[in-house]
Amino acid sequence: WQKFLHILYATDKALTSIRPTTGPACAAAKTPLSDSNNESSPSSRFRPVHAWIRCITSPYLGLQHCRPYGCWSVLRVMGQRIPSEFKARDECDGGRTAFQTMAESPSKNCCLCLEEIRDVMECLMDADHRSAFSPRNSDGRLIGHVALENGWPCRDLFERKTSASCA
């Protein structure tokens, strides 16, 4: 598990050099093992779930070569080992939740099969369904609407989640 976190950290740092960063806190982010329990400086904390979502939505990694449901399986293990990370906001990523990180990325960049993408979206919503119905900081639009506009297959998930919470 620790070796995987180090590989994920290195991959996320490499992707950071390709994509624009959203703040100076990203440069100071610590490795997953160095001070990972230090909550006193959340802006310098590595967020593995967010990093994994950035990897899933990156066109540069070639994740289409993963075995079917490989990415989703990793996300499920993260949900078992570090469930609090799904609701955490990543200061290196503009204070976004994991669901928001995925929703604001274009779906065309994701190379996973449609069923796996849907299951990843459902996993994120099960862990933190409130973030899908929250307003985006930049313009106040609901993050769920942004996800639909960016092509993520989650319309039926929203209908199921809202009808279940209203019952």
N, C-alpha and C positions, 0 to 999 in steps of 0.2 A: 504494500500500500504506500509506504513512504517513497519507494523508488518511483512508483507511478506519479506521485505528487511532484517529485522533483522533475520528472520528464515533462509533466503538464506545465509546471512553472517555466521551464526553459522554452517550451513551445509557445506559451503565451507571451513571454518576453520577446521572442523572435517575431511574433505577429504584431506586437506593439510597435516594432520598428517599421512595419509596413503600413499599419493603419494610424490615423491621427489620434493622439491621446487627448483626453478631455481635461487634464489638469496636471499640475506639477507633482501631485502626490504619487502618481504612477511611477515616477523615476525612483522613489524611495521604497517601493514595495519590497518586503522582506521575503526570503525564501520560505517554503512551507514548514521547514523545521526550525528555522532560526526565529525564536520568539513567537511561535504560532499561538501561544496561549495568552499573549499580551493584548488585552482588550483596551488598554489605556490609549493606544494610538490606532484607531480603526482605519485611518487613511493609509497606513502602511501595511495593512494586513492582506495577505494573499487570499483570494476568494476562489477556491477550486471549482465550484459549480459554475460561476460566471466565466472562468477561464475555459471550462469545457464547452459551454454554450458558444463562446467566441470561436473555439476550434470547430465546432459543428457547423457554424455559419460562415466559415472561412472558405473561399474558393481556392486557397493556396495549399491545402493540406492533402487533398486526394482521399478524403474519407470514404469515397464511393468504393474503395477497394477493401473496406472493412467487411467482415462477415456480417450477414443480415442480423440486425438487432444488436450489434456490438456496441454502438454508441449509446443506445437506450439502456443496455445492460450496465454499462459504466455509470450512467446517471442513477439507475436504481440502487446500485451499491453505494453511491454517494448519499442517496436518500436514507439508507440504513445506517451509514457510519457518521454522517455529518448533516442531519436534517435541518439544523438551524441555519445552515448556509443558504438554503433555498429562499428564505425570507430576508436574508441580509442584503443590504444595499452596498454596492461596490463603489467606493469613493473614487477609485481609479477609472471607473466607467461612468462618471457623471452622476453617481448616486442612484444608479438603476438597479432594479431587482433582476433576478435571473430571467424571469418571464419577459420583462421589459427589454432586456438585452437581446433576446431571441426575436421578440415582436418587432423591434425597430430595425432589425437586419433584413435585407431583401431575401426572400425565400429562394430566389434563383441562385444564390450563392451556396445553398445547401445541396449536397450531392446524395443525401440519403433517400431511400425509397419512401413513397408517400405514406405507407402504413407506419413505418418507423417514425417519421416526422410527426404524425398524428399522435403516436404513443408518447413521444418526447414532450409534445405540447401538453398532453393530458397529465403526464408525470409532473410537469412544472405547475400546472393549475391545481392538481391535487395537493401539492406541497404548499402552495400560496395562491389560492384562488382570488384573494382580494387585490392582488397586484394587477390582474387582468381588467378589473373594473375600476381602477384608479385613474385619475387624470394625469396626463403627462405634464411634467414641469414646464417644458418649453412653450406649449400652446394650449394646454388644458384639455386636449382631446383624450378620450378614453384609450388606454393602451390596447384593449381588445380590438377597438376599431382600427388602430394603427396596424395590428397584426393581420387583420383581414385585408387591409389595403396593400400590405406588403406581400400578400399571397400565401400566408400560412393557412393550412387546412384546419381551422378551429371553429368554424361557424356552428357546427353541430355540438361541439364541446360547450360553447357558451350557452346554447339552448338547454342542454342537459344540466349544466351547473346552476343556471338561474332558476330552472324549474324545480330542481332538487332543493335549493336554498329557500324557495318561496313556499314549499309544501310544509 
